[in-house]
Amino acid sequence: MTEKERLTEHSVVGSTFMMPKEEMLEIRRKGKKIRIGIPSDKDKVEYRVALTPQAVELLVSYGHDILIEKGAGKAASYSDEEYLAAGAVVMDDRKEIFECDIILRVSPFDESEIDLLKGHQALISDLQINAHCAGSIGKLMQKKLTNIAYEYMEDEDGRKPIVQLMSQISGSTSVVLFNEYMSKSRGGKGVLLGSVTGISPTELVILGSGTAAEFAARAALGMGAIVKVFDESISSLRKLEEKLPQRIFTSLYYPKVVQKALKSADAVLGAMPISMPSPFRISEDMVKKMKPGSVIIDLNVSQGGCFETTRCTDLNNPSYIEHGVIHYCVPNLPAIVSRTASIALSNVLIPILISIGEIGGIDNYIKSSKSFRKGVYVYNGILTNSNLSEKFNIPYKDIDLLLAVY
């Protein structure tokens, strides 16, 4: 192992940075060896992969087994040979992968895949609540599985690290997409998002003031666009203004003000948080009054969408036109920059997986880590998420109270 690799490994496990090699090895022996499976997402129109070869190499050094399906990293520009060199076992058949202790993926597991699981395992992936049905949740419960959602996982500071990273990527990438879809070749008006000497700058309206909104606004301002941001919270708007390099138009959500902004907008970004209140749903009538050839990107499509005209699409057929307005409604937009997004995801998962092994398994880690526990929506076959309970009319139990019984 090179000096650079040793520093990378120690930086992930900061508490052991100064320990000699012999002591590090002793700590690893006390942990529990875990088998981690990574099935391919290729059938889900998803290009990201949960662990990079560098992450696999580090986990293998801790004594863990990594089984990955052939071609799982191809769309993120990671070859099977790279995973083999890192110490993973590359599998042609996913049967053994679905028998691992912990199974990592990006997209949710469907009913046919749940049937392949042996039961009493942990699945870590996106939840994408609208991708589920009562049948799939019922099967997760029947197999006594433990499910953790990337969307709900928190860190010790109460932030959602994966959501924040993917929001940063979505915000920046959305500006690139606006430029692409506003071009004539994509059916747009043939305008540039930004400003050119002697020409009025184009306008971007953003619904929401979170991380995605910040990164989209920053990129659009850098190109010279006029940016207008609406949110329900004046405090959130003030925080956004403090982060940006220049002042922008901000407003609380007043329907008439929003409607006026939409009429003049060339691009509109739906970037409300998961807990988006119903008044922020832009009506079909508002969309009808937008400029022909303008572009909507809805980052909230997996939670129901910010626009009444939103329909979920995928990266094979990402856009459609409704009332003359181009709609781009892909729930996994960060997958466009799959390698960057995979590295970001992997960076969050590495220390978690190492800690799971060191503490003796995922059940122990869920009990000891309140922040990670926030991501659990099914625990040993018991539904613990109130949103899923309400959506599918299935009783749930609070996980903190549940753990107090175990």
N, C-alpha and C positions, 0 to 999 in steps of 0.2 A: 504493500500500500504506500503511495507517495505521500509526501508531506502535505500537499494540497488536499488529498482525499482525507487525511487524518483531520485536518482543520475543518473540512466540510462536515465530517461526522461529528466532531466535538461541538460544532456550532449548533447542531440540531438538538443535542442533549446538553444544554448549557450547564446544568448542575454538576456534570461530571467532567467539565473541561480540563481541570487541573489534575485529574486522577491518572496515575501511571497505568500502563497497558495491562499489567497483571491484575490490578484492582478492577479495571473495566471488564476484563474477561470473567472475573469472579462474579460481578454483578449480573452479567448476561447469563451465567449458568443458573442463577437463582430464579430467573424468569421462566415463563412458560413458552415453549415453542408453539407457534401457531402456523396453520396452513392458510394461506391467503390466495383466493382465486380471483382472476380477472377475466371474465368472459368478454367476448367482442361485442361492440355496440353497432356493428356494421348494418344490422337489419333495422336499426332504429333511426337511421339518417342522423347519426351522431358521430362526430369526428374526433372528439376528445378521448383521452384514455386516463384512467384514474392514477396510475403510477408510471413515472418515467423510468428508463433503464437505470439512471443514477439512483433513484429512490429504491429500486429493486436491489441494487448492489449493496446499499446500506442496510436494508432489512435482512438480506441474506447473511451479512456479516454479524448480525445479531442472532443467527441460528434459525431464522424463520424460512419456511418453504413458500415459494411463490410459483403458482401455476397460472400461466397466461395462455389464452386461446390464440391460435395461429392468426396472424394478421390484425390483432387487436390494436396495435399501435401504428399501423400503416398510415391511417389518415392523419395522424399527428407527426408523420415523417420519422417514425421510429420503426426500425426493421426487427424482424424476429431474431436475426443474428445478434443485434445489440442486446436484446433481452437474454439470449443464451449466454453471451459473454458476461452479463451481469450476474448470472447464477440462477436465472429463472428456468423453469421447465415449460417449454412451449408445446402445447397440446393441439392435436388435430381434432380431437373429440372433446366436447365440453362437458361430458358426463362427469368426469372426475373433478373438474373445476367446480361443478355445482354440488360437490360433496365436501368442499373445504369448510373450515371453521368460520372464516370471514370471507365474504364475497363482495368485491368492490366493483362498482361500475358508475357510469354517469347517468344514463337514462333509467327510468323505473323498470321493475321486473313485471312482465305481463303474466297472465294466468298460465299459459303453456310453459313458461319458464319456471314458475313457482312449482308446477307439477314435477319438475326435474329435481327439486331440492329434497334432501333426505329428512330435513326437519331439525329443530333445535340448533339453528345456525344464526349468524348475524349478517344482515345485508346492509351495506352502506351505499347510498345512491341519492340522486334527486328524488324528491317526492312527486312534484308536478301534480298537484292534487286533482286537476281536471283530467289527468291521464288514467286515473283509477276508476274502478266501478266497485259496487258492493261485493261482487264475486271475487275480485282480486284481493280485497281486504279480508274477506272471509277465509280465503285460502291461506293467507299469511298467518291468520290466527289459528287455523286448524293445524298447521304444521309447527306450531309453537315457536315461530321465528321471532327474532328481535330485529327491528328495522330502524335505521337511523337515517334522517333526511339531511342532506347538505344545507338545505334552506333554513333549517332551524338550529343547527349547531352553533354554539357560541364559544367565545374564548373567555378568559378569566376577567376581562374588562367589560363583559356583557355585549361585545360586538359579534356580529355574524361574519367570521373571516371569509368564508367561501362566497357568501352573498356579496360582500364588499368587493372582493377581487373580481368576481364575474361582472359586477356592476361597473367597475372601472373599465373593464374591457368592453362591455356593452356600450357604455357611453361614448368612448373614443371611437369604436367601430361604427356606431350609428351615423356619425358625421361623414365617414367615408362612404357609407351606404347612401346617405342623402345625396351626396354629390353624384354617385353612380346613377341613382334612380331619377334624379332631376334632369339627367341628360336625355337628349332626344332618342338615343339608341335604346333606352329603356321605357320610352313612352312618356317621359316627362316634358316639361316646357322647354328644355334646352337651355337651362340657366345654371350658373355656378353658385354654390353655397359660399357666400363671402362677398367681397367687394373688388371691383376693378375701377381704376381711375376714370372718372367721368360717368360712371354707371351707379345707380342707386343700389345699395347692398341688399341682399336677400334677407328674409326674416325667418328665424327659427323660434317656434313656440314650444316650450317645455312644460309638461304637466308633472309637478313634483320637484323637490329640491334636495333629493338625497345624493348618494354617491354617483349614480349613473348620470343624473342631471348635471352635477358638477363637472364631470369629465367631458360630457357632451358640450356644455357651455364653454368650457375652457378651449376645446378644440375649435369650436365654431367662432369664438371671439378672435382666436389666432388667425383665422382666415378672413376676418373683417365682417362677419355677419351681424345683423341686429338680433339680439337674443332677448326673449321675453319669457319669464318664469312665473308660473302660478302654483300656489300651494295653499293648504288649509291653515298653516301655522306661520305667523309672522316671525316667530323665533327662528324657525327653520330657514326662512327666506333671509333673515339677517345673517345667520351663520354662513349661508351660501355666498352672500355678497362679500363677506370678510375673506373667503377663500379665493375669490376670483381676482384677476389682475386689474380689472376695471369695473366701474359701476354698470349695472344693467337694469332693465325694466323688470320690476317684480311687483306682484299683486296677490292679494288673497283671491280665492275663487269666487268672483262675482260673475254670475252667468252672462250678463250683458257685456261685461268687459272681456270675458273669455271669447264670446261669440264674435266681437269686433276684431279681436286679435287673430282668430282663426280665419276670418274673411281675407285678411291681408297677408297671412302666413304662406310661405313657400314650402315649409317643412314643419311637421309637428311630431314631437316625441312624447309618447306616453311612458312616464318613468315614475309612477307613483309607487310607494312601498306596498308590501304584501297586504297590509291592513288598510288598503285604499277604501275610503268611505264612498258610499253609493253616489253622492252628488258629483263626484269627479268623473262619472261615466259620461262621455261626450255623446250627445244624442245624434241619431241619424240625420235629423233636420239640420243640426249644426254642420255636419259633414257635407250635406248637400250644398251648403252656402260657401264652401271653400273654393278656391281657385281650381279650375280644371288643370290637371297635370301636376298639382301639388302632391306632396308625399307624406304619408303617415307611417311611422314606425312605432309599434306597440310592444314595449318591453314587458308588459304585464299580461301577455296573452295566456300564460300558463295559470294565472289566477283569475281569469275571466275577462281581462282586457279593460282598457281605459275608454274604449270607443264602442258604441252600440253596433257599429259596422265591422267589428273585429271578428275574423274567423281564423282559427289556428291553421298555420301552414307548416311546411318543412323546408329543408334546404334544397330539396329536389325541385320544388315548386314554391318558392318563397313569397311570391307577390300576386296580387290580383287588383283589379280596378273596380271600385264601387262609387257610383255617382261622379265619375270622372276623376276620382282621387286614387292615386296609387297607394295600396296598403301593403306593408311588409310586416308580417305577424308570425315570426319564427320564435318559438319558445326557448330554443337553445342557441341564440344568436352568437355567444362567445365561441361556438364551435367553428365559426368562419376562420378564426385565427387559432386553430386547434392546438398547435404546438405551444404557443404562449399560454393558452388557457390550461393545457395539461400540466405544464410546469407549475403554474399558480396553484392548481388543485393539489398536485402532488406535494408541494411545499407545506400545505396545511395538514395533509394526511400523514406525512412521515413521522413527526413527533408523537402523534396520537397512536399510531400503530406500534411504535417502539414502547410507549408507555403501557399499552394494553398487554404486550408481552411481558414487560417487567413486573407488572402488578398481578399477573397470574390469570389473565383472560378478560374478555370484554364485560362479563357480568361484574367483576370486581371494579373495572374501570368506570362503568356506569354508576356504581354505588359511590365511588370516591370522587368523581368529577361532576359537579353540578352543572357546569357549563356544557359539557358533552351530553349530559343527560337531557338537556333541552331539545336535542335533536331526535330523541327516541319517540316514535309514534306507535310502535307495537313492541311490547316487552314480553318475551316468552309466551307469545300468543294472546296477550291481553292488549286491547286498544287503549292507548294513553293520550290520544290527541283529540281535543274537543272539536276542532274544525272538521275532522273526518267523521267524528261521532254525529255532528249536526248534519253533515252532508248526506250520510248514508243511514242515519237513524240506527246507529249501533251503540250500545252502552259503552262507556269508557271509564277508566279509573285513573285518578291522579297518580303519576309515577312516584312522587315522593312518598305518598301514603302507601303505595304498593310496596315500595322497598322497605318501609318500616316494618312490614309484616314478614318479609323474607328473612 
